[in-house]
C-alpha cells in the first residue's frame, strides 16, 4: 500500500517536522493536494518508511537530517531556477 508524508520546515523552527501522513487513499489525496498547489514531491521509499513511524507534529529524527537537508536544498535550488 502506498504511503505519503508532508514534511515542513522554515528557519523559525528548530527542525523539519511531519505535517501530515497517510496511506492508500489518504496518500493519494496528499499527492493530489501537492500537485494542485505546486508543492514539490520527492519519492524516497526508505525515507518514507523511516518517517512514517512518526506522528504528525513530531520533528524528524537527527538520523535523517542529512538526507532531508539534501532534499530541501534540491527543492530550493529547483524552485530558484523557475
Number of C-alpha atoms within 10 A of each C-alpha: 6 12 18 25 22 18 19 16 15 9 7 6 10 9 16 20 21 19 15 17 20 16 15 11 12 15 19 15 14 19 18 13 12 14 12 9 8 9 13 13 14 13 8 10 12 9 13 17 13 13 22 18 9 15 14 16 13 14 19 19 13 9 9 12 13 10 11 16 14 11 15 18 12 13 15 12 11 11 10 8 6 5
